[in-house]
Amino acid sequence: MCLSIPSQVVQLHPEDNCVTVDTLGVQRRVSCMLLDEPLGIGDYVLLHIGFVMSKIDEEEAQASLESFRQMVALMPEQETLPC
């Protein structure tokens, strides 16, 4: 199963059609090559293997992030550690 966590655009890199996103405090540079609409600082997106797949509105992003936080809170401690 694939779980896409909303990420917020924090920096634009138009020279190579990329953006830097923040996903729960972790920042990384991703490609916008598969997206047909422009992005701006503060926009929320969904990613898959380093590519922006879609842009979502802030309300949807916040609801999804809250659901993710609740899900993590229900997991046993040893399962909540990344990797």
Number of C-alpha atoms within 10 A of each C-alpha: 3 5 9 13 17 27 26 25 22 17 18 16 13 9 6 10 14 19 23 18 26 19 18 11 9 8 15 15 17 19 18 22 12 11 14 10 8 9 17 12 13 14 18 27 24 18 21 13 8 12 18 21 18 16 20 15 11 15 10 12 20 13 12 15 17 12 12 15 11 11 11 14 11 10 11 9 9 7 10 12 9 5 4
